[in-house]
């Protein structure tokens, strides 16, 4: 640190050391300092008192005075970002990076800049690099997890939040963010702990933050099917308090309305839920809050039979989600981009016949795979299996898909090089899979694992290479009901945001998925049960018996008590978390008939696959 060279510098540094930032600023503005030390303390004081534009001026002087010092460029970049000069911030931070490429603080500030620029992928890279350089840098870990969350990188998010429940208490905004991400990982206790320890700001801002914390607590309890606790928490979010908030508190208002809408839905008050969502949509909201409110309005309107209003709300919702996805996966925004890229990864009969034989694991060591297009009844089936003492599900995980990426990282092409895997290499992949399983269900014991992930249907070659005798259950439901349900869901994956943005793109994705599936059925001929949603609803007892016979269990009765079992679970990650607690209902069968007019243009795309699957329009 440079030594002060005059009495002004002495006075500035003395005031700084005393914590009197206002005096530091006053001294600097009274007589412009020229020494390096005085400029530094003045810049820091201006920044700490919120005088960001003036801080930028001071740090620019320092950077010009000593251009070889990365810290001055870093501080300049931070001050520029804080006062809204994003171009100036980027220029300064890139200079700092060139001078100190291994400085975690520089990477962190670059990441924050990318977040503000909505360059999510670049933000994720910078923030994760900051964490690599400084693993204990908690602020960097939190923001890196946020970037991973937006990008749909669940593994990255989980890695960044490892040990988060042991972190120090976070400031209010950060505590809300941390709680939301822990909840998405199924850690309800950690999420609630984060909210309970949130540090509130001084002054009037505390009231708005308290309401947001209470609203998120409602959402956490509702999401985990703890409805009585949710209703109790809702008492801390009185709507009349929203009128007392300052004009710039629309985010708080939106989250409060959302909390009330969620409980109204659970109370079957769909008119009330629609009203709450409309109130939220009247506010100035970011895309995430706008999409959530619009999807809520669409669902409530659908339940009320207001189908035109539901479609209008869905247009608003998808427009907001596309704005989010555009910043994360711009390549998928092209008109002819494939909705599901993995459908191009295929194994033909000749490739399969050339595979090197591998030892076959015993049936009991193979998972039961539940697959199908999303919204086809996979969660219902998962909860039925998990209710049986012989089986254990692990919620929805992408572990099989991750193995395909692991091959690529090892320089092996998927699926082309599957047949070249040695017994050791296949064993290593299985070991990786089960290590990840053990992290999620350490209590698996002798029970057989249920791996439910709908789009594992696109990874059938990997399943057949590692677990060739695995039992696979394909969930089927009328394609139009599937597409409608997907269209009405607020998926978090950016790729799914794009695919579900129109019925046409959904139809193309559905057709491509089943064309690949049917080709692989002919190639592999796996041990398969087709589990048809309409048959389950129309003949539940017979379907349970058929399921038990396929899985070789003596008593399938526990599966019939799935709704009671689901109500006792702390977390179910899919959008069906509420429906599976309510038992079998016919309400979801032929739901698409109410929207037939908007399905007419996509029926020609769907019809060939519909007929092959045994459905008519």
Beta strands, then each sheet from edge to edge (+ up, - down):
strand 1: 368-371
strand 2: 391-393
strand 3: 448-452
strand 4: 471-476
strand 5: 527-532
sheet 1: 2+ 3+ 1+ 4+ 5+
end
